[in-house]
Amino acid sequence: MTTSQPAANPWLRIFLPFAVGYYLSYMLRSVNAVIAPELTRELGVSATDLGLMTSAYLIAFGAFQLPLGLLLDRYGPRRVEALLLLVAAVGTALFALGHNLAQLIVARALIGLGVSACLMAAFKSFSQWFPAERLPSLNAAIMTAAGLGALTASVPLGWALPVLGWRGAFFALTAVSLLAALAIYTTPDKPGEGHQENLSAQLQGMAQVFSSMEFWRFAPQNAFFNGGFMAMQGLWAVPWLMTVNGYSRENAASHLFLMGAAMMIGFLTVATLVTRLARRGIHPQTILVGGMAGGVLVGVLILLDAAPTEILWAATGALFSVGNLSYALVSRQFPPHLDGRVNTALNLMTFIGAFAVQWGFGATVDFLAGFGVAQENAYRGAFALLCMLQATTLIWFQIAGSVTRCRQKA
């Protein structure tokens, strides 16, 4: 179905279908954290193998971000995301049928490719249908769908596993993927939108993004703050809580539920308050830096077992919610017609970081264990490395900002 008629109710016709797509994307991103014990037991995979298999989602997702920006500009969000969600449905079905590591890696990569447009297509569609002044709150509002997806992939999934098994859960996700594809395909097109450029001009615009100091100021913090959170929530949080804190899988999954709930509340808070705070002189960048610094501090407290784990992991989810501000902040540094390419480029950096952390965390655990380090301490060593990387990106963000301001004054 293709239509150029106005959306009678843009919240129902536009926002809700894309929110369902992003909900599915985030659930599929996080689901392996809860089923990790089953995968390890049934397939006999190592921590490195588990990290690589789960990270295949991130590799495919991130690798497609740059061509995705070009496709969204040329064909529109409706067609691109609906088609890709069909790929996700194939991936979830193959994952449910997989019996060895190689099969699951391929399936996981197809899932990542299939949901790679869910957030960026939503941003693109919102920019077409809603006034510009409403976009920051809309972008934050759709992130609550991420929180709902994370919540579903925690305690509710844990409850469903004894009934469905992990294979049955993935067959159910196949059905949801098909329904989401249909819902998004039936959203209306907006005629006359888009910045028409030939391929050469589009590539030149992309080069402009990647040659910008302002872009590279934001890219590292997105990689290791946003990406690092994704890696922990998507895989390593549950094994950490079971190995380091000695919790059962059900108790560890309840921590994921708290983290997802706190993240969702954080997104709603950002959506509601960021504009009001800016009017009172509190710039969104100040909120972003505060969230980054708080994230590093909470990570250190987790390492030291310095507070109840429920509070610390919930705080991690709440602090992550401010990371979404980076997309709006870096987009302001470029012409409006580059918004799609700026956002997908920054998203690429996020997923490179998420892959590096998700695979690297498991590799670090296995490396340290190979030298006789106890499993609990190997986990602590991997997490300490992540905290150091996050602190380094915070320092870089501040230094690069000072350099940019000096250049502007000169």
C-alpha positions as CSV (number, residue, x, y, z in Angstrom):
1,M,0.0,0.0,0.0
2,T,1.3,3.4,-1.0
3,T,-0.4,6.6,-0.1
4,S,0.3,10.3,-0.3
5,Q,-2.8,11.3,1.8
6,P,-2.2,13.2,5.0
7,A,-2.0,11.2,8.2
8,A,-5.4,11.8,9.9
9,N,-3.9,11.0,13.3
10,P,-0.1,11.2,13.1
11,W,0.4,9.8,16.6
12,L,-1.6,6.7,15.6
13,R,-0.6,6.4,12.0
14,I,3.0,7.4,12.3
15,F,4.4,7.4,15.8
16,L,2.8,4.1,17.0
17,P,3.9,1.8,14.2
18,F,7.5,3.1,14.3
19,A,7.5,2.8,18.1
20,V,6.5,-0.9,17.8
21,G,9.4,-1.4,15.4
22,Y,11.9,0.1,17.8
23,Y,10.4,-1.8,20.7
24,L,11.0,-5.0,18.7
25,S,14.6,-3.9,17.8
26,Y,15.5,-3.3,21.4
27,M,13.9,-6.5,22.6
28,L,15.9,-8.5,20.0
29,R,19.1,-6.6,21.1
30,S,18.6,-7.6,24.7
31,V,17.1,-11.1,24.5
32,N,20.4,-13.0,24.6
33,A,21.2,-11.7,28.1
34,V,18.4,-13.8,29.5
35,I,18.8,-16.9,27.4
36,A,22.6,-16.9,27.7
37,P,22.6,-19.7,30.3
38,E,20.5,-21.9,28.0
39,L,22.7,-21.2,25.0
40,T,25.8,-21.9,27.0
41,R,24.4,-25.2,28.4
42,E,22.9,-26.5,25.2
43,L,25.6,-25.4,22.7
44,G,28.6,-25.6,25.1
45,V,30.0,-22.2,23.9
46,S,32.7,-20.2,25.7
47,A,32.3,-16.7,26.9
48,T,34.2,-15.5,23.8
49,D,31.9,-17.5,21.5
50,L,28.8,-16.2,23.2
51,G,30.1,-12.6,22.9
52,L,30.9,-13.0,19.2
53,M,27.5,-14.7,18.4
54,T,25.6,-12.0,20.2
55,S,27.7,-9.3,18.7
56,A,26.9,-10.5,15.2
57,Y,23.7,-8.4,15.6
58,L,25.8,-5.3,16.3
59,I,28.2,-5.9,13.4
60,A,25.4,-6.2,10.8
61,F,23.4,-3.4,12.4
62,G,26.4,-1.0,12.5
63,A,27.8,-1.9,9.1
64,F,24.5,-1.0,7.4
65,Q,24.2,2.4,9.0
66,L,25.9,4.4,6.2
67,P,24.1,2.9,3.3
68,L,20.9,3.1,5.4
69,G,21.2,6.9,5.5
70,L,21.3,7.0,1.7
71,L,18.4,4.6,1.3
72,L,16.2,6.5,3.8
73,D,16.8,9.7,1.9
74,R,16.0,8.1,-1.5
75,Y,13.2,5.6,-0.8
76,G,11.7,6.9,2.5
77,P,11.4,5.3,5.9
78,R,8.2,3.3,5.2
79,R,9.6,1.1,2.4
80,V,13.1,0.7,3.9
81,E,12.1,-0.3,7.4
82,A,9.2,-2.6,6.3
83,L,11.5,-4.5,3.9
84,L,14.3,-4.8,6.5
85,L,11.8,-6.1,9.2
86,L,11.1,-9.0,6.8
87,V,14.8,-9.8,6.9
88,A,14.6,-9.7,10.8
89,A,11.7,-12.2,10.6
90,V,13.9,-14.6,8.6
91,G,16.7,-14.1,11.1
92,T,14.6,-14.9,14.2
93,A,13.2,-18.0,12.5
94,L,16.7,-19.2,11.6
95,F,17.8,-18.5,15.1
96,A,15.0,-20.7,16.5
97,L,16.1,-23.5,14.2
98,G,19.8,-23.2,14.7
99,H,21.8,-26.0,16.2
100,N,25.4,-24.8,16.1
101,L,27.4,-21.6,16.7
102,A,27.8,-20.8,13.0
103,Q,24.1,-21.0,12.3
104,L,23.3,-18.8,15.2
105,I,25.9,-16.2,14.2
106,V,24.4,-16.0,10.7
107,A,20.9,-15.7,12.1
108,R,21.9,-13.1,14.7
109,A,23.5,-11.0,11.9
110,L,20.3,-11.2,9.8
111,I,18.4,-10.0,12.9
112,G,20.8,-7.0,13.3
113,L,20.5,-6.1,9.6
114,G,16.7,-6.4,9.8
115,V,16.2,-4.0,12.7
116,S,19.0,-1.6,11.6
117,A,16.5,1.1,10.4
118,C,14.1,1.0,13.3
119,L,15.3,4.2,15.1
120,M,16.7,6.1,12.2
121,A,13.6,5.5,10.1
122,A,11.5,6.8,12.9
123,F,13.6,10.0,13.2
124,K,13.3,10.5,9.4
125,S,9.5,9.9,9.5
126,F,9.0,12.3,12.4
127,S,10.9,15.0,10.7
128,Q,8.5,14.7,7.7
129,W,5.2,14.7,9.7
130,F,5.8,16.7,12.8
131,P,6.8,20.3,13.5
132,A,10.6,20.8,14.1
133,E,10.0,22.1,17.6
134,R,8.4,18.8,18.6
135,L,11.2,16.6,17.4
136,P,13.4,16.5,20.5
137,S,10.5,15.4,22.7
138,L,9.3,12.9,20.0
139,N,12.8,11.4,19.6
140,A,13.0,11.0,23.4
141,A,9.5,9.6,23.5
142,I,10.2,6.8,21.1
143,M,13.2,5.8,23.2
144,T,10.6,4.8,25.8
145,A,9.8,2.0,23.4
146,A,13.4,0.9,23.9
147,G,12.7,0.7,27.7
148,L,9.6,-1.4,27.1
149,G,11.6,-3.7,24.8
150,A,14.2,-4.0,27.5
151,L,11.6,-4.7,30.2
152,T,10.0,-7.4,28.0
153,A,13.4,-9.1,27.5
154,S,13.9,-9.4,31.2
155,V,11.5,-10.8,33.8
156,P,8.6,-11.4,31.3
157,L,10.9,-13.4,29.0
158,G,12.3,-15.3,32.0
159,W,8.7,-16.3,32.9
160,A,8.0,-17.4,29.4
161,L,11.1,-19.5,28.9
162,P,9.9,-22.6,30.9
163,V,6.8,-22.6,28.7
164,L,8.1,-21.7,25.3
165,G,11.8,-22.5,25.6
166,W,14.3,-20.2,23.9
167,R,13.4,-21.6,20.5
168,G,9.7,-21.0,20.9
169,A,10.4,-17.4,22.1
170,F,12.2,-16.7,18.8
171,F,9.3,-18.2,16.8
172,A,7.0,-15.8,18.6
173,L,9.4,-12.9,17.8
174,T,9.2,-14.0,14.1
175,A,5.4,-13.4,14.2
176,V,5.9,-10.0,15.9
177,S,8.5,-9.0,13.2
178,L,6.0,-9.8,10.4
179,L,3.2,-7.8,12.1
180,A,5.5,-4.8,12.7
181,A,6.6,-4.9,9.0
182,L,3.0,-4.8,7.9
183,A,2.1,-1.9,10.3
184,I,5.0,0.2,9.1
185,Y,4.4,-0.5,5.4
186,T,0.8,0.8,5.7
187,T,1.9,4.1,7.1
188,P,1.5,7.0,4.7
189,D,4.2,8.6,2.5
190,K,4.7,12.4,2.7
191,P,5.0,13.7,-0.9
192,G,7.6,16.4,-1.8
193,E,9.9,15.6,1.1
194,G,13.6,14.8,0.9
195,H,16.7,16.6,-0.3
196,Q,17.3,15.4,-3.8
197,E,21.0,14.8,-4.5
198,N,22.9,12.5,-6.8
199,L,25.1,9.8,-5.4
200,S,28.2,11.9,-5.7
201,A,26.7,14.8,-3.7
202,Q,25.4,12.4,-1.1
203,L,28.9,10.9,-0.6
204,Q,30.4,14.3,-0.4
205,G,27.9,15.2,2.4
206,M,29.0,12.0,4.2
207,A,32.6,12.9,3.8
208,Q,31.8,16.3,5.3
209,V,30.4,14.6,8.4
210,F,33.4,12.3,8.9
211,S,35.9,15.1,8.4
212,S,34.3,17.2,11.1
213,M,36.1,17.7,14.5
214,E,32.7,18.2,16.1
215,F,31.6,14.7,14.9
216,W,34.7,13.1,16.3
217,R,34.2,14.9,19.5
218,F,30.9,13.0,20.0
219,A,31.8,9.7,18.4
220,P,34.0,8.1,21.2
221,Q,31.6,8.9,24.0
222,N,28.7,7.4,21.9
223,A,30.8,4.3,21.3
224,F,31.8,3.5,24.9
225,F,29.0,5.1,26.9
226,N,26.0,4.3,24.8
227,G,27.6,1.3,23.1
228,G,29.0,0.0,26.4
229,F,25.6,0.2,28.0
230,M,24.1,-1.7,25.1
231,A,26.7,-4.4,25.4
232,M,26.1,-4.9,29.1
233,Q,22.3,-4.8,28.9
234,G,22.3,-6.9,25.7
235,L,24.5,-9.7,27.1
236,W,26.9,-9.3,30.0
237,A,24.7,-7.9,32.8
238,V,23.1,-11.2,33.6
239,P,26.3,-13.3,33.6
240,W,28.0,-10.6,35.7
241,L,25.2,-10.6,38.3
242,M,25.2,-14.5,38.4
243,T,29.0,-14.8,38.5
244,V,30.1,-11.8,40.6
245,N,27.1,-11.3,42.8
246,G,26.0,-15.0,43.0
247,Y,22.4,-14.3,42.0
248,S,20.1,-16.8,40.3
249,R,19.1,-16.2,36.7
250,E,15.7,-15.0,37.9
251,N,17.1,-12.5,40.3
252,A,19.6,-11.3,37.7
253,A,16.8,-10.9,35.1
254,S,14.9,-8.8,37.7
255,H,17.9,-6.4,37.7
256,L,17.5,-6.1,34.0
257,F,13.8,-5.3,34.5
258,L,14.8,-2.5,37.0
259,M,17.4,-1.2,34.6
260,G,14.9,-1.1,31.7
261,A,12.3,0.6,33.9
262,A,14.8,3.2,35.0
263,M,15.9,3.8,31.4
264,M,12.3,4.3,30.3
265,I,11.6,6.8,33.1
266,G,14.8,8.6,32.2
267,F,13.7,8.9,28.6
268,L,10.4,10.3,29.6
269,T,12.1,12.7,32.0
270,V,14.4,13.9,29.3
271,A,11.5,14.3,26.8
272,T,9.6,16.4,29.3
273,L,12.3,18.6,30.9
274,V,15.1,19.1,28.4
275,T,13.5,22.1,26.7
276,R,12.4,23.7,30.0
277,L,15.9,23.3,31.4
278,A,17.4,24.9,28.3
279,R,15.2,27.9,28.8
280,R,16.6,28.2,32.3
281,G,20.2,28.1,31.1
282,I,20.9,24.4,31.6
283,H,22.2,23.4,28.1
284,P,21.5,19.8,26.9
285,Q,25.3,19.3,26.6
286,T,25.6,19.9,30.4
287,I,23.0,17.2,31.0
288,L,24.9,14.9,28.6
289,V,28.2,15.4,30.4
290,G,26.6,14.9,33.7
291,G,25.1,11.6,32.6
292,M,28.5,10.4,31.3
293,A,30.3,11.3,34.5
294,G,27.5,9.7,36.6
295,G,27.8,6.6,34.4
296,V,31.5,6.2,35.1
297,L,30.9,6.8,38.8
298,V,28.2,4.2,39.0
299,G,30.4,1.7,37.1
300,V,33.1,2.2,39.8
301,L,30.6,1.6,42.5
302,I,29.4,-1.6,40.8
303,L,33.0,-2.8,40.8
304,L,33.5,-2.0,44.5
305,D,30.1,-3.4,45.5
306,A,29.6,-0.1,47.3
307,A,25.8,0.0,47.2
308,P,22.8,-2.3,46.7
309,T,23.0,-3.8,43.2
310,E,19.4,-3.0,42.5
311,I,20.1,0.7,42.9
312,L,23.3,0.7,41.0
313,W,22.0,-1.1,37.9
314,A,18.8,1.0,37.9
315,A,21.0,4.1,38.1
316,T,22.9,2.8,35.1
317,G,19.7,2.6,33.0
318,A,18.6,6.1,34.1
319,L,21.9,7.7,33.2
320,F,22.1,6.0,29.8
321,S,18.9,7.8,28.9
322,V,20.7,11.1,28.5
323,G,23.0,9.6,25.8
324,N,20.2,10.1,23.3
325,L,20.8,13.9,23.5
326,S,24.1,13.4,21.5
327,Y,22.1,12.9,18.2
328,A,20.4,16.2,18.5
329,L,23.5,18.0,19.7
330,V,25.8,16.9,16.9
331,S,23.1,17.4,14.2
332,R,23.0,21.1,15.1
333,Q,26.5,21.4,13.8
334,F,25.5,20.5,10.2
335,P,23.0,21.7,7.5
336,P,19.5,20.2,7.9
337,H,19.8,18.1,4.7
338,L,22.6,16.1,6.3
339,D,20.6,15.1,9.4
340,G,20.1,11.5,8.2
341,R,23.7,11.0,7.4
342,V,24.9,12.6,10.6
343,N,22.6,10.4,12.7
344,T,23.4,7.2,11.0
345,A,27.2,8.0,11.1
346,L,26.9,8.6,14.9
347,N,24.8,5.4,15.2
348,L,27.6,3.5,13.4
349,M,30.0,4.7,16.1
350,T,27.7,3.5,18.8
351,F,27.4,0.0,17.3
352,I,31.1,-0.2,16.7
353,G,31.6,0.5,20.4
354,A,28.9,-2.0,21.4
355,F,30.4,-4.7,19.3
356,A,33.9,-4.0,20.7
357,V,32.7,-4.1,24.2
358,Q,30.3,-7.1,23.8
359,W,33.0,-9.3,22.2
360,G,35.9,-7.7,24.0
361,F,34.3,-8.3,27.4
362,G,34.1,-12.0,26.8
363,A,37.5,-12.2,25.3
364,T,39.0,-10.4,28.3
365,V,37.2,-12.7,30.7
366,D,38.6,-15.8,28.8
367,F,42.1,-14.2,28.5
368,L,42.4,-13.5,32.3
369,A,40.9,-16.9,33.1
370,G,43.6,-18.5,30.9
371,F,46.2,-17.1,33.4
372,G,44.5,-18.7,36.3
373,V,42.4,-15.6,37.4
374,A,39.2,-16.6,39.1
375,Q,36.1,-16.2,37.0
376,E,34.7,-13.5,39.3
377,N,37.9,-11.5,39.2
378,A,38.1,-12.0,35.4
379,Y,34.7,-10.4,35.1
380,R,35.8,-7.5,37.4
381,G,38.9,-6.9,35.2
382,A,36.8,-6.7,32.0
383,F,34.4,-4.3,33.7
384,A,37.2,-2.1,35.0
385,L,38.6,-1.8,31.5
386,L,35.2,-0.6,30.3
387,C,35.1,2.0,33.0
388,M,38.5,3.3,32.1
389,L,37.5,3.6,28.4
390,Q,34.4,5.5,29.4
391,A,36.4,7.9,31.6
392,T,38.9,8.5,28.7
393,T,36.1,9.4,26.3
394,L,34.7,11.9,28.8
395,I,38.1,13.6,29.1
396,W,38.4,13.6,25.3
397,F,34.9,15.1,25.0
398,Q,35.9,18.0,27.2
399,I,39.3,18.6,25.6
400,A,37.8,18.5,22.0
401,G,35.1,21.0,23.1
402,S,37.8,23.4,24.4
403,V,39.7,23.1,21.1
404,T,36.6,23.7,19.0
405,R,35.7,26.8,21.1
406,C,39.2,28.2,20.7
407,R,39.1,27.7,16.9
408,Q,35.7,29.5,16.8
409,K,37.1,32.5,18.8
410,A,40.2,32.6,16.5
